[in-house]
Amino acid sequence: MSELPLIIDDRETPKFWVNRATMVEPKILETERKSIFDKCWLYVGHESELENVHDFRTRRVGGRPVVFVRNSVNNINVLVNVCTHRGMILETRKEGNARKLRCFYHGWTFNTEGDLVTLPGEESYPKGWKRQDRCLPRPPHVDSYRGFWFLCWDKEQSQSLKEYLAGASDYLDLIADQSASMMKVSSGTHYYSMEANWKLLVENSIDGYHALTTHNRYVQMIAASGVDFKKRGGSLTGQAGAPGRGGMDLGNGHAVVGSPDLSHGKIPGNLARDFQNDNERQEYTKYRSELIKKHGEKWTDRILGGRNLLIFPNFIIVDGVGMGCTLRTFYPAKPDYLEITGWEISPPEISEALLPARKTGFLTFWGPAGLATPDDVEALARCQQGFASYQIDPWNDISRGMETEFPGGTDELQMRTFWRHYNELMTGEKAIPESAPYKMFASEVEAS
């Protein structure tokens, strides 16, 4: 590994530098897998993906194959997707509905509770052999919050999911509270890859600084339609100078950048296009009024703002509200290659008048042929190519906004939050937060 420190966190100058070796060296990736992905709570899936008994989704979580499944009595399980006979991947389909999970190799068959229920030639096994000893294993810890399911592979993990989420739970509430019932993941999945280090995608996903340059084509298109971004909240503007806006440290490496709806329902937030007609505007006003009845005006303004949320280490929610909400998770295959999975999640009761704008916004910005994702793929690949010179120029600079009391949407507190927790898990050096605790921001927002 590099002889230089992973980060330089200098509060006096001030400056915050990240060692580019973290993006390149295979031994650092090995340590990341053991110290981060094997230790932290990791996102598995959303409850709405399993609508019916015996619905399943197969995923790789922290590099390991799992089946996310609803069993015969309507409970959700996370099972290791490996046959207990010879270790073959059990279910190869990405999704489906099945009462039984049957191994292609020797025909061992399991139910959706993970029990081994049948196998050929059971009578040939020794006298003391028992089927119940060969049930599918489970991750040591599985839990959910507001429909979002997580696992942890560390048997010694003493921190509950709720404790781990810390201030990020408030932001999952802001997602979940958009629906009176339960948010629903749309059909279809976005699979793509990048020739870049996984931490670059973490940074990029919560970085408002790059929006006006990297996504200039999209910004120009929306501005040409009459949108004035200075009047909007969200991750692009996220004004500094007030609590609850811009970048925030949510604890345990989680971070967010965004803002409440500063227009109080007059215009869509973040990067969405403006209302196209009176019907859209009226339906949005009706939707907002229903939220106010249930949650109050201040919380509704937060719900209808925009936010880019990181749940450490690799779960991203980018919520543009009117232009859709994307869930994104990823895992590094190599230091310079990662595979990403993305979904769209929406309130199922959204009106027919608002749905086209939401779908169009999502596809136009985040879709595989949109004006954001391809830009990001290209930008991060070029960064990775540049890291070939890391031994000559070893530092990335993430110092923006270090002397700002309330960092804005284009500052970099949220990335520093990630890197400080990363460094703590990798080295054991205790991280010292840069800003006031998130709960102070939350209380001030509620009191404002």
Beta strands, then each sheet from edge to edge (+ up, - down):
strand 1: 7-10
strand 2: 15-19
strand 3: 42-46
strand 4: 55-61
strand 5: 64-70
strand 6: 76-80
strand 7: 95-97
strand 8: 100-102
strand 9: 109-111
strand 10: 116-118
strand 11: 141-145
strand 12: 148-152
strand 13: 184-185
strand 14: 190-194
strand 15: 246-251
strand 16: 254-259
strand 17: 306-311
strand 18: 315-319
strand 19: 325-334
strand 20: 337-346
strand 21: 395-397
sheet 1: 1+ 2- 21+
sheet 2: 3+ 12- 11+
sheet 3: 6+ 5- 4+ 7-
sheet 4: 8+ 9- 10+
sheet 5: 13+ 20- 14+
sheet 6: 13+ 20- 19+ 18- 17+ 16- 15+
end
